[in-house]
Amino acid sequence: MLGKEIGVDLGTVNVLVYVQGKGIVLQEPSVVAISIEEDKIVAVGEEARAMMGRTPGAFEVIRPLRDGVIADYMVTERMLHYFLRKAGGISRLFRPRVMVSVPYGVTSVERRAVREAALDAGAGRAYLIPEPLAAALGAGLPISTPSGNMVVDLGGGASEAAVIAMNGIVAASSVRVGGIRLDEAIAAYVRRKYNLIIGQPTAEEVKIRIGSALPLDEPLTMEVQGRDQVAGLPRTIDLSSEEITEALAEPLVAMVNMIKSVLERTPPELSSDIIERGIALVGGTALLRRMDEMITQKTGVPAWVAEAPMACVAIGAGRALEQYEILRRSVPDIDA
């Protein structure tokens, strides 16, 4: 095989690229800055994220993916081309084989858009794999066996849960609630309680630094700056982790209900395997403090965070190329 084999986690918040033999070679925000007048991309990834909420009217900073699917095709294609080139995957002579993850349950139109974007970005062959399956492969779960494995992918735009056996998805569900919705819940809480307007990057920083799914034994606090909604002037407040736990309660309930709905539809024989093995948590939101404890408490099934949870989907997409012939029997849309 002269062309490279690449796995791509095309996420709403981050894009990760896995190159066979090298591992994860790129992890950057899926953010693009555009010059409105010239209709030209001026920054991609980390550079573009630094411009969020800080640009003059001549520039627009956007996320071309929404809820895990393409919202702006042209921008996504150019962003993907930039990331593949930066990861060293594009060669004029030997185009790479690329496996891209897509959310479970996306429409055929959305699947086709992702595949065409990968081909237009420079892939020689492009395949698609459902995110929960890629996540389970990346987490090292024994999905080729007849026993049940449950994986929950808590991403930036959507959260998905799936029970997998014999390389196929037995039961799955997704909800368009993820890390971005948690950031929005924090910003809404601060606006409602303190009359203070904060941006999405600030809300995300609050979530990372003091956010928790359950109350902490020793509460954390941090200073937050924003704009007073009444006076219109800058103001600083102190936020505690208990307040953030309260702010996150509603979107976290939606995630738990989605997990419960999959468990309710799981065949009894596989349910016993899941109780024994537990629920593997992947995705950036799995890193929220006490997230695994909260899911264990609400479902009665032990939950554990996979190693390198943010990288699991990209690693799994790369490993799926190695097992392509086996997977194509149980994943009929892998070529679609």
KEKEVEX-274311 format. One record per residue (C-alpha): residue in one letter; x, y, z; residue number from 1. Coordinates in steps of 0.5 Angstrom, whole numbers, plus 500, padded with zeros to 3 digits. Layout:
pado res:A&u:X&v:Y&w:Z&n:NUM $
...
// end
This chain:
pado res:M&u:500&v:500&w:500&n:1 $
pado res:L&u:504&v:506&w:498&n:2 $
pado res:G&u:498&v:511&w:500&n:3 $
pado res:K&u:497&v:513&w:507&n:4 $
pado res:E&u:492&v:510&w:511&n:5 $
pado res:I&u:488&v:516&w:515&n:6 $
pado res:G&u:483&v:516&w:520&n:7 $
pado res:V&u:479&v:522&w:521&n:8 $
pado res:D&u:475&v:524&w:527&n:9 $
pado res:L&u:471&v:530&w:524&n:10 $
pado res:G&u:468&v:533&w:530&n:11 $
pado res:T&u:463&v:539&w:531&n:12 $
pado res:V&u:469&v:542&w:536&n:13 $
pado res:N&u:475&v:538&w:534&n:14 $
pado res:V&u:478&v:535&w:528&n:15 $
pado res:L&u:483&v:529&w:530&n:16 $
pado res:V&u:487&v:526&w:525&n:17 $
pado res:Y&u:490&v:519&w:526&n:18 $
pado res:V&u:496&v:516&w:521&n:19 $
pado res:Q&u:497&v:509&w:521&n:20 $
pado res:G&u:504&v:507&w:524&n:21 $
pado res:K&u:504&v:514&w:527&n:22 $
pado res:G&u:498&v:515&w:531&n:23 $
pado res:I&u:495&v:522&w:533&n:24 $
pado res:V&u:498&v:527&w:529&n:25 $
pado res:L&u:494&v:533&w:529&n:26 $
pado res:Q&u:488&v:535&w:534&n:27 $
pado res:E&u:486&v:542&w:532&n:28 $
pado res:P&u:479&v:546&w:533&n:29 $
pado res:S&u:474&v:545&w:527&n:30 $
pado res:V&u:474&v:553&w:527&n:31 $
pado res:V&u:475&v:557&w:521&n:32 $
pado res:A&u:476&v:565&w:520&n:33 $
pado res:I&u:473&v:568&w:514&n:34 $
pado res:S&u:474&v:575&w:511&n:35 $
pado res:I&u:467&v:577&w:509&n:36 $
pado res:E&u:469&v:582&w:503&n:37 $
pado res:E&u:474&v:577&w:500&n:38 $
pado res:D&u:470&v:570&w:502&n:39 $
pado res:K&u:477&v:567&w:503&n:40 $
pado res:I&u:479&v:563&w:509&n:41 $
pado res:V&u:484&v:567&w:513&n:42 $
pado res:A&u:485&v:562&w:519&n:43 $
pado res:V&u:484&v:555&w:521&n:44 $
pado res:G&u:484&v:551&w:527&n:45 $
pado res:E&u:488&v:554&w:533&n:46 $
pado res:E&u:489&v:560&w:530&n:47 $
pado res:A&u:482&v:561&w:528&n:48 $
pado res:R&u:479&v:559&w:535&n:49 $
pado res:A&u:484&v:565&w:538&n:50 $
pado res:M&u:480&v:570&w:534&n:51 $
pado res:M&u:473&v:567&w:537&n:52 $
pado res:G&u:469&v:573&w:539&n:53 $
pado res:R&u:475&v:578&w:538&n:54 $
pado res:T&u:474&v:580&w:531&n:55 $
pado res:P&u:472&v:586&w:527&n:56 $
pado res:G&u:466&v:586&w:523&n:57 $
pado res:A&u:470&v:584&w:516&n:58 $
pado res:F&u:471&v:577&w:519&n:59 $
pado res:E&u:467&v:572&w:521&n:60 $
pado res:V&u:469&v:566&w:525&n:61 $
pado res:I&u:465&v:560&w:524&n:62 $
pado res:R&u:464&v:552&w:526&n:63 $
pado res:P&u:463&v:549&w:519&n:64 $
pado res:L&u:460&v:543&w:523&n:65 $
pado res:R&u:454&v:543&w:527&n:66 $
pado res:D&u:451&v:537&w:531&n:67 $
pado res:G&u:457&v:533&w:528&n:68 $
pado res:V&u:454&v:534&w:521&n:69 $
pado res:I&u:456&v:539&w:515&n:70 $
pado res:A&u:453&v:545&w:516&n:71 $
pado res:D&u:457&v:549&w:511&n:72 $
pado res:Y&u:460&v:544&w:505&n:73 $
pado res:M&u:465&v:549&w:502&n:74 $
pado res:V&u:468&v:551&w:508&n:75 $
pado res:T&u:468&v:544&w:511&n:76 $
pado res:E&u:472&v:541&w:505&n:77 $
pado res:R&u:477&v:547&w:505&n:78 $
pado res:M&u:478&v:546&w:512&n:79 $
pado res:L&u:479&v:538&w:511&n:80 $
pado res:H&u:484&v:539&w:506&n:81 $
pado res:Y&u:488&v:544&w:510&n:82 $
pado res:F&u:488&v:539&w:516&n:83 $
pado res:L&u:490&v:533&w:511&n:84 $
pado res:R&u:495&v:537&w:508&n:85 $
pado res:K&u:498&v:539&w:515&n:86 $
pado res:A&u:498&v:532&w:518&n:87 $
pado res:G&u:502&v:530&w:512&n:88 $
pado res:G&u:497&v:525&w:509&n:89 $
pado res:I&u:496&v:529&w:502&n:90 $
pado res:S&u:501&v:526&w:496&n:91 $
pado res:R&u:500&v:528&w:489&n:92 $
pado res:L&u:502&v:521&w:487&n:93 $
pado res:F&u:499&v:517&w:492&n:94 $
pado res:R&u:492&v:519&w:495&n:95 $
pado res:P&u:491&v:516&w:502&n:96 $
pado res:R&u:485&v:512&w:504&n:97 $
pado res:V&u:481&v:516&w:509&n:98 $
pado res:M&u:476&v:513&w:514&n:99 $
pado res:V&u:472&v:519&w:517&n:100 $
pado res:S&u:467&v:518&w:523&n:101 $
pado res:V&u:460&v:520&w:522&n:102 $
pado res:P&u:455&v:520&w:528&n:103 $
pado res:Y&u:450&v:514&w:528&n:104 $
pado res:G&u:443&v:515&w:525&n:105 $
pado res:V&u:445&v:521&w:520&n:106 $
pado res:T&u:441&v:521&w:513&n:107 $
pado res:S&u:444&v:518&w:507&n:108 $
pado res:V&u:445&v:526&w:504&n:109 $
pado res:E&u:449&v:527&w:510&n:110 $
pado res:R&u:453&v:521&w:509&n:111 $
pado res:R&u:454&v:523&w:502&n:112 $
pado res:A&u:456&v:530&w:504&n:113 $
pado res:V&u:462&v:528&w:509&n:114 $
pado res:R&u:464&v:522&w:504&n:115 $
pado res:E&u:465&v:528&w:498&n:116 $
pado res:A&u:468&v:533&w:502&n:117 $
pado res:A&u:474&v:528&w:504&n:118 $
pado res:L&u:474&v:526&w:496&n:119 $
pado res:D&u:475&v:533&w:494&n:120 $
pado res:A&u:480&v:535&w:500&n:121 $
pado res:G&u:485&v:530&w:497&n:122 $
pado res:A&u:483&v:523&w:499&n:123 $
pado res:G&u:484&v:517&w:494&n:124 $
pado res:R&u:478&v:513&w:497&n:125 $
pado res:A&u:474&v:515&w:503&n:126 $
pado res:Y&u:470&v:510&w:507&n:127 $
pado res:L&u:465&v:512&w:513&n:128 $
pado res:I&u:464&v:509&w:520&n:129 $
pado res:P&u:459&v:510&w:525&n:130 $
pado res:E&u:462&v:514&w:531&n:131 $
pado res:P&u:460&v:509&w:537&n:132 $
pado res:L&u:463&v:503&w:533&n:133 $
pado res:A&u:470&v:507&w:532&n:134 $
pado res:A&u:470&v:509&w:539&n:135 $
pado res:A&u:469&v:502&w:541&n:136 $
pado res:L&u:475&v:500&w:537&n:137 $
pado res:G&u:479&v:506&w:539&n:138 $
pado res:A&u:478&v:504&w:546&n:139 $
pado res:G&u:480&v:497&w:545&n:140 $
pado res:L&u:473&v:494&w:547&n:141 $
pado res:P&u:473&v:486&w:544&n:142 $
pado res:I&u:467&v:488&w:539&n:143 $
pado res:S&u:469&v:482&w:534&n:144 $
pado res:T&u:466&v:477&w:540&n:145 $
pado res:P&u:459&v:475&w:541&n:146 $
pado res:S&u:459&v:479&w:548&n:147 $
pado res:G&u:456&v:486&w:549&n:148 $
pado res:N&u:460&v:492&w:549&n:149 $
pado res:M&u:457&v:499&w:551&n:150 $
pado res:V&u:460&v:505&w:549&n:151 $
pado res:V&u:458&v:512&w:550&n:152 $
pado res:D&u:461&v:518&w:546&n:153 $
pado res:L&u:460&v:525&w:549&n:154 $
pado res:G&u:462&v:529&w:544&n:155 $
pado res:G&u:462&v:537&w:543&n:156 $
pado res:G&u:456&v:537&w:538&n:157 $
pado res:A&u:452&v:531&w:540&n:158 $
pado res:S&u:452&v:525&w:545&n:159 $
pado res:E&u:451&v:517&w:542&n:160 $
pado res:A&u:451&v:511&w:546&n:161 $
pado res:A&u:451&v:504&w:543&n:162 $
pado res:V&u:451&v:497&w:544&n:163 $
pado res:I&u:456&v:493&w:540&n:164 $
pado res:A&u:457&v:485&w:539&n:165 $
pado res:M&u:460&v:482&w:533&n:166 $
pado res:N&u:463&v:488&w:530&n:167 $
pado res:G&u:456&v:491&w:529&n:168 $
pado res:I&u:451&v:496&w:533&n:169 $
pado res:V&u:445&v:492&w:536&n:170 $
pado res:A&u:442&v:498&w:539&n:171 $
pado res:A&u:444&v:505&w:539&n:172 $
pado res:S&u:441&v:512&w:540&n:173 $
pado res:S&u:444&v:519&w:540&n:174 $
pado res:V&u:442&v:526&w:542&n:175 $
pado res:R&u:444&v:533&w:540&n:176 $
pado res:V&u:447&v:535&w:546&n:177 $
pado res:G&u:454&v:535&w:547&n:178 $
pado res:G&u:460&v:540&w:550&n:179 $
pado res:I&u:457&v:546&w:546&n:180 $
pado res:R&u:450&v:545&w:550&n:181 $
pado res:L&u:454&v:545&w:556&n:182 $
pado res:D&u:458&v:551&w:555&n:183 $
pado res:E&u:451&v:555&w:553&n:184 $
pado res:A&u:448&v:552&w:559&n:185 $
pado res:I&u:453&v:556&w:563&n:186 $
pado res:A&u:453&v:562&w:560&n:187 $
pado res:A&u:445&v:562&w:560&n:188 $
pado res:Y&u:446&v:561&w:568&n:189 $
pado res:V&u:451&v:566&w:569&n:190 $
pado res:R&u:446&v:571&w:565&n:191 $
pado res:R&u:440&v:569&w:569&n:192 $
pado res:K&u:443&v:569&w:576&n:193 $
pado res:Y&u:448&v:575&w:575&n:194 $
pado res:N&u:446&v:579&w:569&n:195 $
pado res:L&u:453&v:578&w:566&n:196 $
pado res:I&u:454&v:576&w:559&n:197 $
pado res:I&u:460&v:572&w:558&n:198 $
pado res:G&u:462&v:569&w:551&n:199 $
pado res:Q&u:463&v:561&w:549&n:200 $
pado res:P&u:470&v:561&w:550&n:201 $
pado res:T&u:469&v:564&w:557&n:202 $
pado res:A&u:464&v:559&w:559&n:203 $
pado res:E&u:468&v:553&w:556&n:204 $
pado res:E&u:474&v:555&w:560&n:205 $
pado res:V&u:469&v:555&w:566&n:206 $
pado res:K&u:467&v:548&w:565&n:207 $
pado res:I&u:474&v:545&w:564&n:208 $
pado res:R&u:477&v:549&w:570&n:209 $
pado res:I&u:471&v:548&w:575&n:210 $
pado res:G&u:466&v:544&w:572&n:211 $
pado res:S&u:463&v:538&w:575&n:212 $
pado res:A&u:457&v:533&w:574&n:213 $
pado res:L&u:456&v:532&w:581&n:214 $
pado res:P&u:458&v:536&w:587&n:215 $
pado res:L&u:465&v:536&w:589&n:216 $
pado res:D&u:468&v:534&w:596&n:217 $
pado res:E&u:472&v:541&w:596&n:218 $
pado res:P&u:468&v:546&w:592&n:219 $
pado res:L&u:473&v:550&w:587&n:220 $
pado res:T&u:472&v:557&w:585&n:221 $
pado res:M&u:474&v:562&w:579&n:222 $
pado res:E&u:474&v:569&w:577&n:223 $
pado res:V&u:470&v:570&w:571&n:224 $
pado res:Q&u:470&v:577&w:567&n:225 $
pado res:G&u:464&v:579&w:562&n:226 $
pado res:R&u:459&v:585&w:561&n:227 $
pado res:D&u:454&v:587&w:565&n:228 $
pado res:Q&u:447&v:586&w:562&n:229 $
pado res:V&u:444&v:592&w:565&n:230 $
pado res:A&u:450&v:597&w:565&n:231 $
pado res:G&u:454&v:595&w:559&n:232 $
pado res:L&u:460&v:595&w:563&n:233 $
pado res:P&u:466&v:590&w:564&n:234 $
pado res:R&u:465&v:586&w:571&n:235 $
pado res:T&u:468&v:581&w:575&n:236 $
pado res:I&u:464&v:575&w:579&n:237 $
pado res:D&u:466&v:569&w:583&n:238 $
pado res:L&u:463&v:563&w:581&n:239 $
pado res:S&u:463&v:556&w:584&n:240 $
pado res:S&u:463&v:549&w:582&n:241 $
pado res:E&u:457&v:548&w:586&n:242 $
pado res:E&u:454&v:553&w:581&n:243 $
pado res:I&u:456&v:550&w:575&n:244 $
pado res:T&u:454&v:543&w:577&n:245 $
pado res:E&u:447&v:546&w:578&n:246 $
pado res:A&u:448&v:550&w:571&n:247 $
pado res:L&u:449&v:543&w:568&n:248 $
pado res:A&u:444&v:539&w:571&n:249 $
pado res:E&u:439&v:540&w:565&n:250 $
pado res:P&u:443&v:538&w:559&n:251 $
pado res:L&u:446&v:532&w:563&n:252 $
pado res:V&u:439&v:529&w:564&n:253 $
pado res:A&u:438&v:529&w:557&n:254 $
pado res:M&u:445&v:525&w:556&n:255 $
pado res:V&u:443&v:520&w:562&n:256 $
pado res:N&u:436&v:519&w:559&n:257 $
pado res:M&u:439&v:517&w:552&n:258 $
pado res:I&u:444&v:512&w:555&n:259 $
pado res:K&u:438&v:509&w:559&n:260 $
pado res:S&u:434&v:509&w:552&n:261 $
pado res:V&u:439&v:504&w:549&n:262 $
pado res:L&u:440&v:500&w:556&n:263 $
pado res:E&u:432&v:499&w:555&n:264 $
pado res:R&u:433&v:496&w:548&n:265 $
pado res:T&u:439&v:492&w:549&n:266 $
pado res:P&u:437&v:484&w:549&n:267 $
pado res:P&u:438&v:481&w:556&n:268 $
pado res:E&u:444&v:476&w:554&n:269 $
pado res:L&u:448&v:483&w:552&n:270 $
pado res:S&u:445&v:487&w:558&n:271 $
pado res:S&u:449&v:482&w:563&n:272 $
pado res:D&u:455&v:483&w:559&n:273 $
pado res:I&u:455&v:490&w:560&n:274 $
pado res:I&u:453&v:490&w:567&n:275 $
pado res:E&u:460&v:486&w:568&n:276 $
pado res:R&u:464&v:490&w:563&n:277 $
pado res:G&u:461&v:497&w:565&n:278 $
pado res:I&u:460&v:503&w:560&n:279 $
pado res:A&u:466&v:506&w:556&n:280 $
pado res:L&u:466&v:513&w:556&n:281 $
pado res:V&u:469&v:517&w:550&n:282 $
pado res:G&u:469&v:524&w:548&n:283 $
pado res:G&u:471&v:531&w:551&n:284 $
pado res:T&u:465&v:531&w:555&n:285 $
pado res:A&u:467&v:525&w:559&n:286 $
pado res:L&u:473&v:529&w:562&n:287 $
pado res:L&u:468&v:533&w:566&n:288 $
pado res:R&u:469&v:531&w:573&n:289 $
pado res:R&u:465&v:526&w:576&n:290 $
pado res:M&u:462&v:524&w:570&n:291 $
pado res:D&u:463&v:517&w:570&n:292 $
pado res:E&u:460&v:517&w:577&n:293 $
pado res:M&u:454&v:521&w:575&n:294 $
pado res:I&u:452&v:516&w:570&n:295 $
pado res:T&u:454&v:510&w:574&n:296 $
pado res:Q&u:449&v:513&w:580&n:297 $
pado res:K&u:443&v:514&w:575&n:298 $
pado res:T&u:444&v:508&w:571&n:299 $
pado res:G&u:446&v:503&w:576&n:300 $
pado res:V&u:451&v:500&w:571&n:301 $
pado res:P&u:459&v:502&w:572&n:302 $
pado res:A&u:462&v:507&w:568&n:303 $
pado res:W&u:469&v:508&w:566&n:304 $
pado res:V&u:473&v:513&w:562&n:305 $
pado res:A&u:477&v:510&w:557&n:306 $
pado res:E&u:484&v:512&w:556&n:307 $
pado res:A&u:485&v:518&w:552&n:308 $
pado res:P&u:478&v:519&w:551&n:309 $
pado res:M&u:478&v:525&w:546&n:310 $
pado res:A&u:483&v:521&w:541&n:311 $
pado res:C&u:479&v:514&w:541&n:312 $
pado res:V&u:474&v:516&w:535&n:313 $
pado res:A&u:480&v:518&w:531&n:314 $
pado res:I&u:484&v:512&w:533&n:315 $
pado res:G&u:478&v:507&w:532&n:316 $
pado res:A&u:477&v:510&w:525&n:317 $
pado res:G&u:485&v:508&w:523&n:318 $
pado res:R&u:484&v:501&w:526&n:319 $
pado res:A&u:478&v:500&w:522&n:320 $
pado res:L&u:482&v:501&w:515&n:321 $
pado res:E&u:486&v:495&w:518&n:322 $
pado res:Q&u:480&v:491&w:519&n:323 $
pado res:Y&u:476&v:494&w:513&n:324 $
pado res:E&u:474&v:487&w:510&n:325 $
pado res:I&u:472&v:484&w:516&n:326 $
pado res:L&u:468&v:491&w:518&n:327 $
pado res:R&u:464&v:491&w:511&n:328 $
pado res:R&u:460&v:485&w:512&n:329 $
pado res:S&u:457&v:488&w:519&n:330 $
pado res:V&u:457&v:495&w:517&n:331 $
pado res:P&u:453&v:496&w:510&n:332 $
pado res:D&u:454&v:503&w:509&n:333 $
pado res:I&u:462&v:503&w:510&n:334 $
pado res:D&u:463&v:505&w:503&n:335 $
pado res:A&u:456&v:509&w:502&n:336 $
// end
